[in-house]
Amino acid sequence: MNKLRILAGQTAFDHIRQHGLQQSDVSAIFGASGAAKWLAIYGLDRAIFSEWLTDVDHPIDVFGTSIGAFKLAAACRRDAAAALDNLATAYIEQSYPHGITADYIDQETKKILDLVLGGGGSEEILSHPQFRYHCGTVLARGLLGRDTVSSQKIAMVKAFLLSGLGRNANIGAMERVIFSDVRANGAVRASDRYVTHYAPLSPQNLHRAVQASGSIPVIMAGVSDIAGGPLGTHRDGGLLDYHPLPGSLWQGGGIVLYPHFYTEAIAGWFDKYFSWRKTPASQLDKAVLLAPSEEFIASTDLGRIPDRRDFLRMQHDDAKRKRLWQDSATRSLELGEEFLQLVQSGDIAQRVELI
């Protein structure tokens, strides 16, 4: 059974078929939103950041939204393996014995962020010798920017309905904010029609920027007036960049490595509800998607990718949820082992598939 699938856009595909994949080929790494889904590839990220890329001698830009922003922040710690281990454990150990409320989610999220960024984490991330960290938020306008849950619900319903008209239908309600390491020189810049703001990261605002990137409307509070960024309420960056598309956001050369729990990239959060809306292959031209195979996922105890709705599905048996999520995370280490074998042996040239 092949546990890992490697899918590449045309430029990346041609390169891998001819030359394999070397550390020196990678110029950027992208991370997708997806909450608990990340646990299905935690071991893959761990192998990439704590083993494969430990001795690169060139800058690599990393960009993510929501859990993608969280995991990439952990990956940019000095001890990436320990930081990613801590993030996975903290995510699994979340517990909501008194029901899932916005305040309680904020408390649990704060625990996770303090673990990922604590102990001088912000300084480590922003001074990493190789990695240049970026994360995305959405600057909420109109009803979506209000504090009341009822207003946010109305805004989300409206955004969903408008999304049926096309990717750009919510330009008036959402603006993108890209928070970036000041050393990155604008490598991550948007080329779509959404208003995009660019803000420098510092040890003083990194925590709030990462928090905002994962602040899901309705069920979590937004983060207001982040230092260095545009004024207003920042919400989950996955609303616009659910699975960030390199073709719209990456302005550099080289290959964009994309560890992903899916074998496709879905542009915005609302786009997942419109099955006919496919991401053009050109948006992934330089990208290499690394994703677990369907057979591998089916072989886990859970039999599917973890999902944050599991909190509700198994709310009366939290121990079961934790056990199943832990199995998914532990099994994902096998993905990392297979990736390392493929790149080191050169067999990736035969396994790569064209997107």
RODO-2510 file (C-alpha; in nm, 4 decimals, decimal comma):
residues 355
     n   res          X          Y          Z
     1     m     0,0000     0,0000     0,0000
     2     n     0,1312     0,3432    -0,0944
     3     k     0,0628     0,5534     0,2115
     4     l     0,1558     0,8866     0,0554
     5     r     0,0490     1,0456    -0,2706
     6     i     0,2639     1,3058    -0,4442
     7     l     0,0778     1,5357    -0,6822
     8     a     0,2497     1,8187    -0,8652
     9     g     0,1648     2,1020    -1,0996
    10     q     0,3170     2,0893    -1,4470
    11     t     0,6386     2,2806    -1,3733
    12     a     0,7008     2,0952    -1,0471
    13     f     0,6057     1,7622    -1,2073
    14     d     0,8536     1,8061    -1,4924
    15     h     1,1292     1,8981    -1,2493
    16     i     1,0718     1,5982    -1,0208
    17     r     1,0502     1,3545    -1,3110
    18     q     1,3880     1,4758    -1,4387
    19     h     1,5742     1,5587    -1,1187
    20     g     1,3866     1,4169    -0,8207
    21     l     1,3258     1,6502    -0,5266
    22     q     1,6085     1,8110    -0,3296
    23     q     1,6015     2,0444    -0,0325
    24     s     1,7548     2,3125    -0,2511
    25     d     1,4505     2,3010    -0,4824
    26     v     1,2088     2,4206    -0,2136
    27     s     1,1473     2,7944    -0,1938
    28     a     0,8205     2,7991     0,0016
    29     i     0,5958     2,5783     0,2128
    30     f     0,2218     2,6365     0,2404
    31     g    -0,0145     2,5203     0,5145
    32     a    -0,3914     2,4797     0,4817
    33     s    -0,6775     2,5506     0,7202
    34     g    -0,8624     2,2491     0,8508
    35     a    -0,8537     2,2363     1,2323
    36     a    -0,8246     1,8741     1,3512
    37     k    -0,7613     1,7507     0,9962
    38     w    -0,3980     1,8514     1,0462
    39     l    -0,3481     1,5569     1,2817
    40     a    -0,3653     1,3283     0,9775
    41     i    -0,0377     1,4769     0,8468
    42     y     0,1360     1,5855     1,1669
    43     g     0,4015     1,3159     1,1210
    44     l     0,4646     1,4276     0,7635
    45     d     0,5268     1,7863     0,8763
    46     r     0,7481     1,6578     1,1549
    47     a     0,9704     1,4668     0,9135
    48     i     0,9953     1,7574     0,6704
    49     f     1,0852     2,0238     0,9243
    50     s     1,2852     1,8292     1,1842
    51     e     1,4735     1,5923     0,9518
    52     w     1,4675     1,6818     0,5822
    53     l     1,5115     2,0603     0,5966
    54     t     1,7419     2,0921     0,8943
    55     d     2,0507     2,1812     0,6915
    56     v     1,9139     2,3982     0,4107
    57     d     2,1295     2,7018     0,3364
    58     h     1,8737     2,9284     0,1699
    59     p     1,5634     3,1156     0,2915
    60     i     1,2293     2,9338     0,2699
    61     d     0,9035     3,1271     0,3052
    62     v     0,6259     2,9527     0,4969
    63     f     0,2656     3,0714     0,4762
    64     g    -0,0463     2,9348     0,6408
    65     t    -0,3916     3,0145     0,7682
    66     s    -0,5738     2,8839     1,0750
    67     i    -0,4228     2,5498     1,1851
    68     g    -0,1781     2,5948     0,8960
    69     a    -0,0536     2,9100     1,0684
    70     f    -0,0355     2,7303     1,4025
    71     k     0,1628     2,4317     1,2735
    72     l     0,4054     2,6458     1,0717
    73     a     0,4717     2,8606     1,3775
    74     a     0,5584     2,5420     1,5666
    75     a     0,7732     2,4236     1,2757
    76     c     0,9757     2,7451     1,2925
    77     r     1,0771     2,6841     1,6535
    78     r     1,4367     2,5893     1,7196
    79     d     1,3281     2,2340     1,8112
    80     a     1,0642     2,1758     1,5441
    81     a     1,0033     1,8141     1,6430
    82     a     0,9251     1,9009     2,0046
    83     a     0,7101     2,1993     1,9068
    84     l     0,5030     1,9970     1,6594
    85     d     0,4716     1,7152     1,9146
    86     n     0,3459     1,9658     2,1705
    87     l     0,0967     2,1165     1,9263
    88     a    -0,0455     1,7765     1,8318
    89     t    -0,0738     1,6689     2,1960
    90     a    -0,2345     1,9963     2,3025
    91     y    -0,4840     1,9817     2,0167
    92     i    -0,5827     1,6253     2,0994
    93     e    -0,6124     1,7013     2,4705
    94     q    -0,8623     1,9833     2,4252
    95     s    -1,1697     1,9068     2,6322
    96     y    -1,5119     2,0664     2,6593
    97     p    -1,6837     1,8991     2,9585
    98     h    -1,9334     2,1831     3,0022
    99     g    -2,0259     2,2265     2,6374
   100     i    -1,8602     2,4098     2,3513
   101     t    -1,8857     2,7843     2,4106
   102     a    -1,6925     3,0725     2,2586
   103     d    -1,5303     3,1590     2,5905
   104     y    -1,4206     2,8025     2,6530
   105     i    -1,2825     2,7658     2,2991
   106     d    -1,0839     3,0854     2,3529
   107     q    -0,9410     2,9405     2,6748
   108     e    -0,8389     2,6167     2,5049
   109     t    -0,6919     2,8040     2,2078
   110     k    -0,4926     3,0263     2,4409
   111     k    -0,3446     2,7176     2,6073
   112     i    -0,2380     2,5831     2,2680
   113     l    -0,0891     2,9136     2,1547
   114     d     0,0943     2,9661     2,4815
   115     l     0,2480     2,6236     2,4363
   116     v     0,3478     2,6886     2,0724
   117     l     0,4740     3,0439     2,1217
   118     g     0,5759     3,0476     2,4864
   119     g     0,9299     3,0492     2,6215
   120     g     1,0600     3,3006     2,3703
   121     g     0,8849     3,1366     2,0758
   122     s     0,8044     3,4595     1,8944
   123     e     1,1678     3,5640     1,8963
   124     e     1,2795     3,2182     1,7789
   125     i     1,0328     3,2120     1,4908
   126     l     1,1197     3,5584     1,3640
   127     s     1,4939     3,4973     1,3827
   128     h     1,4956     3,1502     1,2311
   129     p     1,8043     3,1172     1,0106
   130     q     1,6178     2,9576     0,7184
   131     f     1,2417     2,9998     0,7541
   132     r     1,0512     3,3239     0,6938
   133     y     0,7127     3,3013     0,8619
   134     h     0,3860     3,4465     0,7230
   135     c     0,0231     3,4017     0,8279
   136     g    -0,3071     3,5252     0,6894
   137     t    -0,6159     3,6733     0,8521
   138     v    -0,9389     3,8185     0,7206
   139     l    -1,0234     4,1769     0,8078
   140     a    -1,3980     4,1538     0,8591
   141     r    -1,6221     4,4305     0,7275
   142     g    -1,9906     4,5063     0,7873
   143     l    -2,1899     4,2516     0,9886
   144     l    -1,9004     4,0060     0,9890
   145     g    -1,6933     4,2543     1,1853
   146     r    -1,9453     4,2925     1,4657
   147     d    -1,9088     4,1244     1,8045
   148     t    -2,2640     3,9899     1,8292
   149     v    -2,3057     3,6259     1,7288
   150     s    -2,6388     3,6990     1,5601
   151     s    -2,4758     3,9541     1,3286
   152     q    -2,1965     3,7121     1,2425
   153     k    -2,4463     3,4355     1,1655
   154     i    -2,6341     3,6624     0,9271
   155     a    -2,3057     3,7669     0,7671
   156     m    -2,1972     3,4057     0,7194
   157     v    -2,5274     3,3044     0,5624
   158     k    -2,5079     3,6032     0,3305
   159     a    -2,1470     3,5195     0,2423
   160     f    -2,2425     3,1605     0,1651
   161     l    -2,5249     3,2663    -0,0650
   162     l    -2,3073     3,5215    -0,2420
   163     s    -2,0325     3,2635    -0,2830
   164     g    -2,2612     3,0772    -0,5180
   165     l    -2,2085     3,3641    -0,7618
   166     g    -1,8321     3,3227    -0,7680
   167     r    -1,5051     3,3480    -0,5814
   168     n    -1,5053     3,7299    -0,5765
   169     a    -1,8612     3,7820    -0,4533
   170     n    -1,7576     3,8736    -0,0972
   171     i    -1,5096     4,1466    -0,1785
   172     g    -1,7129     4,4006     0,0208
   173     a    -1,7237     4,1910     0,3382
   174     m    -1,3693     4,0541     0,3580
   175     e    -1,0194     4,1866     0,3097
   176     r    -0,7036     3,9828     0,3354
   177     v    -0,4200     4,0643     0,5736
   178     i    -0,0806     3,9009     0,5317
   179     f     0,1460     3,9291     0,8344
   180     s     0,5074     3,8634     0,7359
   181     d     0,8581     3,8284     0,8671
   182     v     1,0247     4,1597     0,7772
   183     r     1,3157     3,9711     0,6166
   184     a     1,0886     3,8152     0,3521
   185     n     1,0839     4,1132     0,1120
   186     g     0,7271     4,0667    -0,0081
   187     a     0,7644     3,7103    -0,1337
   188     v     0,4065     3,6304    -0,0304
   189     r     0,1827     3,8806    -0,2083
   190     a    -0,1705     3,8418    -0,3379
   191     s    -0,2595     3,8769    -0,7046
   192     d    -0,6359     3,8257    -0,6890
   193     r    -0,9095     4,0926    -0,6644
   194     y    -0,9469     4,1014    -0,2865
   195     v    -0,8080     4,4041    -0,1063
   196     t    -0,4931     4,2841     0,0667
   197     h    -0,3060     4,4562     0,3474
   198     y     0,0537     4,3755     0,4387
   199     a     0,1761     4,4001     0,7951
   200     p     0,5174     4,3358     0,9528
   201     l     0,5453     4,0719     1,2211
   202     s     0,7252     4,1411     1,5468
   203     p     0,7615     3,9570     1,8767
   204     q     0,4937     4,1929     2,0075
   205     n     0,2199     4,1059     1,7555
   206     l     0,2964     3,7512     1,6414
   207     h     0,0813     3,5857     1,9090
   208     r    -0,2261     3,7922     1,8231
   209     a    -0,1742     3,7497     1,4485
   210     v    -0,1596     3,3696     1,4787
   211     q    -0,4583     3,3720     1,7134
   212     a    -0,6588     3,5795     1,4657
   213     s    -0,5675     3,3483     1,1788
   214     g    -0,7609     3,0707     1,3533
   215     s    -1,0511     3,2719     1,4978
   216     i    -1,3537     3,1059     1,3382
   217     p    -1,6558     3,3415     1,3121
   218     v    -1,9614     3,2704     1,5295
   219     i    -1,7850     3,0184     1,7530
   220     m    -1,4802     3,2285     1,8437
   221     a    -1,4147     3,5932     1,9192
   222     g    -1,2273     3,7972     1,6617
   223     v    -0,9018     3,9753     1,7381
   224     s    -0,9184     4,3529     1,7123
   225     d    -0,6595     4,6130     1,6133
   226     i    -0,3457     4,4005     1,5905
   227     a    -0,0373     4,6191     1,6257
   228     g     0,1183     4,6937     1,2892
   229     g    -0,1885     4,5803     1,0977
   230     p    -0,5012     4,7559     0,9727
   231     l    -0,7569     4,8609     1,2314
   232     g    -1,0618     4,6418     1,2681
   233     t    -1,1619     4,2894     1,3645
   234     h    -0,9477     4,0073     1,2288
   235     r    -1,0989     3,6634     1,1776
   236     d    -1,0013     3,3231     1,0437
   237     g    -0,7751     3,3558     0,7406
   238     g    -0,9261     3,0379     0,6003
   239     l    -1,2418     3,2253     0,5030
   240     l    -1,0536     3,3603     0,2009
   241     d    -0,7542     3,1270     0,1858
   242     y    -0,8894     2,7945     0,3072
   243     h    -0,6185     2,6094     0,1196
   244     p    -0,3919     2,8980     0,0150
   245     l    -0,3175     2,8861    -0,3577
   246     p     0,0468     2,9432    -0,4539
   247     g    -0,0589     3,0755    -0,7932
   248     s    -0,2352     3,3691    -0,6256
   249     l    -0,0028     3,4267    -0,3328
   250     w     0,3536     3,3154    -0,4100
   251     q     0,5661     3,5594    -0,6063
   252     g     0,8955     3,3754    -0,5880
   253     g     1,0540     3,1019    -0,7950
   254     g     1,1286     2,7440    -0,7015
   255     i     0,8980     2,4723    -0,5747
   256     v     0,6216     2,5248    -0,3198
   257     l     0,5974     2,2217    -0,0923
   258     y     0,2415     2,1647     0,0261
   259     p     0,1864     1,8963     0,2933
   260     h    -0,1906     1,8527     0,2816
   261     f    -0,4588     1,6248     0,4184
   262     y    -0,6419     1,6355     0,0818
   263     t    -0,5281     1,5645    -0,2729
   264     e    -0,6855     1,8897    -0,3918
   265     a    -0,6720     2,2527    -0,2869
   266     i    -0,9953     2,4436    -0,2249
   267     a    -0,9454     2,8191    -0,2518
   268     g    -1,1873     2,9607     0,0081
   269     w    -1,3882     2,8177     0,2983
   270     f    -1,7195     2,8625     0,1170
   271     d    -1,5873     2,7059    -0,2039
   272     k    -1,5991     2,3600    -0,0466
   273     y    -1,9788     2,3720    -0,0683
   274     f    -1,9722     2,4118    -0,4474
   275     s    -1,8380     2,0861    -0,5849
   276     w    -1,8242     2,2171    -0,9405
   277     r    -1,5791     2,4922    -0,8467
   278     k    -1,2373     2,3402    -0,9107
   279     t    -0,9026     2,5048    -0,8600
   280     p    -0,7306     2,5592    -1,1986
   281     a    -0,4156     2,3514    -1,2362
   282     s    -0,2269     2,6730    -1,3161
   283     q    -0,2728     2,7842    -0,9540
   284     l    -0,0634     2,4858    -0,8464
   285     d     0,1934     2,4925    -1,1277
   286     k     0,4957     2,5040    -0,8953
   287     a     0,3319     2,3186    -0,6077
   288     v     0,3954     1,9666    -0,4801
   289     l     0,1010     1,8358    -0,2780
   290     l     0,1898     1,5612    -0,0311
   291     a    -0,1245     1,3883     0,0926
   292     p    -0,2220     1,0594     0,2592
   293     s    -0,3762     0,8034     0,0258
   294     e    -0,7376     0,6980     0,0702
   295     e    -0,6201     0,3451     0,1534
   296     f    -0,3924     0,4729     0,4273
   297     i    -0,6625     0,6898     0,5853
   298     a    -0,9058     0,3966     0,5744
   299     s    -0,6525     0,1840     0,7631
   300     t    -0,6502     0,4128     1,0690
   301     d    -0,8724     0,3358     1,3673
   302     l    -1,0908     0,6354     1,2849
   303     g    -1,1144     0,5302     0,9206
   304     r    -1,1237     0,8902     0,8020
   305     i    -0,9488     1,2207     0,8591
   306     p    -1,0090     1,3747     1,2057
   307     d    -1,2589     1,6591     1,2080
   308     r    -1,3434     1,9230     1,4695
   309     r    -1,7061     1,8043     1,4528
   310     d    -1,5788     1,4970     1,6355
   311     f    -1,6035     1,7089     1,9508
   312     l    -1,9830     1,6935     1,9072
   313     r    -2,0010     1,3442     1,7584
   314     m    -1,8189     1,1998     2,0605
   315     q    -1,9002     1,4570     2,3242
   316     h    -2,0176     1,1855     2,5633
   317     d    -1,7039     0,9766     2,5128
   318     d    -1,4144     1,2191     2,5053
   319     a    -1,1679     0,9431     2,5861
   320     k    -1,2672     0,7658     2,2634
   321     r    -1,2156     1,0838     2,0579
   322     k    -0,8733     1,1377     2,2100
   323     r    -0,7749     0,7758     2,1454
   324     l    -0,8858     0,7898     1,7824
   325     w    -0,7186     1,1253     1,7203
   326     q    -0,3985     1,0017     1,8840
   327     d    -0,4003     0,6981     1,6565
   328     s    -0,4363     0,9255     1,3514
   329     a    -0,1451     1,1383     1,4685
   330     t     0,0745     0,8391     1,5505
   331     r    -0,0006     0,6683     1,2195
   332     s     0,0867     0,9909     1,0340
   333     l     0,4493     0,9350     1,1330
   334     e     0,4449     0,6614     0,8674
   335     l     0,3783     0,9285     0,6052
   336     g     0,6912     1,1117     0,7108
   337     e     0,8959     0,7934     0,6920
   338     e     0,7694     0,7204     0,3401
   339     f     0,8386     1,0762     0,2241
   340     l     1,1974     1,0611     0,3477
   341     q     1,2492     0,7256     0,1765
   342     l     1,1101     0,8564    -0,1528
   343     v     1,3230     1,1710    -0,1669
   344     q     1,6401     1,0027    -0,0457
   345     s     1,6111     0,7110    -0,2884
   346     g     1,4940     0,9187    -0,5829
   347     d     1,1840     0,6996    -0,6180
   348     i     0,9695     1,0115    -0,5921
   349     a     1,0354     1,0638    -0,9651
   350     q     0,8340     0,7515    -1,0412
   351     r     0,5631     0,8146    -0,7828
   352     v     0,4804     1,1767    -0,8655
   353     e     0,1401     1,2363    -1,0304
   354     l     0,0415     1,5314    -1,2465
   355     i    -0,2303     1,7497    -1,0976
***
